[in-house]
Amino acid sequence: MLTVSIVLMVLGVVIVIVGFSVNRKGKTSFIAGNNEMFVPKNEKKLAERIGFVIMLFGIETVLFPVIYKYIHGVEGYHFAVIAVFHIFAVFVFMLLDQMER
C-alpha cells in the first residue's frame, strides 16, 4: 500500500507541474478538438482557468492517500467523483469562453 501511495503522490506532483505549465504558458492546444471543433475566444484566460483546475486536481491527488489512510469510509470512488467534477468544470470553462465577447 505504501508503494501505491508514493506513486500516487508523485503522479499528483507531476499533474500540478503540468497545470502550472498550462497556466503560465497560456496555451490550450492540449484540448482535444482544439481549432477544429472548438476555437477559444480568449485562450490566455481559458488556459489560466483550466491550469488552475489541473493544479487543484493534482493537489487532491497528492492528498488522497493521506486522507484515505486517516479517514475511514473514504474509498476510491470518491476520487473518481472528484475527477468527474473537474472534467465538468473544464467543460463549464470552455462554455463560458464561448459565451464571452
C-alpha positions, -999 to 999 in steps of 0.1 A, spaced: 0 0 0 29 23 7 43 19 -28 9 28 -43 6 58 -21 40 71 -31 33 65 -68 0 84 -65 17 113 -47 44 115 -74 18 114 -101 -1 142 -82 31 163 -82 35 158 -120 -1 168 -125 5 200 -105 35 208 -126 15 203 -158 -13 225 -145 13 252 -136 28 250 -171 -6 253 -188 -14 282 -165 18 301 -173 21 294 -210 -15 303 -217 -19 277 -244 -49 254 -248 -36 232 -276 -38 201 -254 -76 202 -256 -89 175 -280 -106 191 -310 -89 225 -304 -91 247 -335 -112 220 -353 -145 218 -333 -136 243 -306 -118 277 -311 -111 296 -279 -121 332 -279 -97 342 -250 -71 315 -250 -50 330 -222 -79 333 -198 -92 298 -206 -57 283 -201 -54 301 -167 -87 286 -156 -80 251 -169 -45 252 -155 -59 261 -120 -84 231 -123 -55 208 -132 -34 221 -103 -63 216 -79 -67 180 -91 -30 174 -87 -31 187 -51 -61 165 -44 -42 135 -59 -13 141 -36 -36 144 -6 -58 115 -13 -36 87 0 -32 106 33 -69 112 36 -76 76 26 -54 64 54 -67 86 82 -104 90 74 -122 57 73 -151 55 49 -132 73 21 -128 50 -9 -116 51 -45 -149 60 -59 -148 93 -40 -116 101 -60 -135 92 -92 -163 116 -83 -138 144 -78 -122 136 -112 -156 138 -129 -163 171 -112 -130 185 -125 -139 174 -160 -173 190 -157 -156 222 -145 -133 222 -176 -164 219 -199 -181 248 -180 -150 270 -185 -150 261 -222 -187 271 -224 -180 303 -206 -152 311 -230 -176 307 -260 -202 329 -243 -177 358 -238 -175 386 -263 
